[in-house]
Amino acid sequence: MLLYLVTYDISCSKRRLKVANLLEGYGRRVQFSVFECVLPSFKYRELRDRLQQHVKPEDSIRFYPLSAHTLRQVEVWGGVPVLQPPGSTIV
C-alpha cells in the first residue's frame, strides 16, 4: 500500500462536488482540494477509473505517490497528522 496525495482544481461546482464525494470514500480530506489516500494498487486503479468518469479536459487532478522515504520527510504544521500506510512507522 502507498499513500497518495490527490489534489484537484475543478471550476465546475457540480463536478467538483462529485470528485470530492468520490475521494471521501477512498481517503481523508486534509485541505479543501487535497486528499490523503492509503491504497493498495488495485484500489488506486479503481479510484482513477472512477474519477475519469467525472473529469473534463479543463479540470486538473494530480496524484502524488509518496514512498516510505518521502513520507518520512513530510512536514505538517497544524491540522491532522499525515496518514500512515499499515506497517510504516515515522520516528
N, C-alpha and C positions, 0 to 999 in steps of 0.2 A: 504494500500500500504506500501511496505517496500523498503528500499534502500538495494540493493545487490551490494556488491563489487565482481566483477568477474575477476579472473586472469587466465592466461593461459601460458603454456610453451609447445610450439609445434615446433619440429625441422624441419618439412617439410614446406618449404615456401608456397607451394600451399595450404595446409590445413590451415596454419597459416593465410593466407590472407582471405580464406573463413570464418574462425571463426571471424576474426576482422571485416570483412564487415557485417556479420550477427549481431554481437554485436552492431555495429554502428546504426542499426535500432532499438535497444532497450535501448540504453543509451549513455553515453558520455565517450569518452576515456580520462583518466586522466594521464596515463603513457603509454609507448609503449605496454605493455601487460596487462593493468589494465583498467577496465571499471566500472563506477558507473551507476547502472540502477535502477530507481524508477519504481517498477512494482506491479500491483495487482497480486494476487496468480495465476489467470488463465494465465496471460502473462508470469509469471515466469515459469510455467509448459510448456507453448508453446516454450519459449526460450530453455529450457532444452531438449525438444523433438527435436527441430530443430538442436541444437548443436550435439546431439548424432549421427546424420547422417554424420558428418564430422570428428569426433574424433576417433582415433585409441587407442589401449591399451597402446602404448608407450607415448601418449600425457598426459598432465596434465591440467585439468581445475578445478578451485576451486570457489565455491560460498559461500560468507560470507554474511548472512543476518545481517543487523545492526538494532537493536531495537532503539527506541527513546532514551532510557537511554544510550546505547552505542554510538549513534550518537552524543550526547552532549559531549562526551569525545574525539572525533576525533580532532587531531591537523593537520593543513595544513600549511606547510611552502612553500610559493611560489605557483605559478600556480593558478588555479581557485578554488573558494570555493567548499565545498562538496555540492552535490545536496541534496535538502531537499524534502522529501515526502510532498504532499499537507497537510496543516493543522498542520505541525510541525514548531516550532519556536525554535531557539537556541539563548539564551541571554548570 
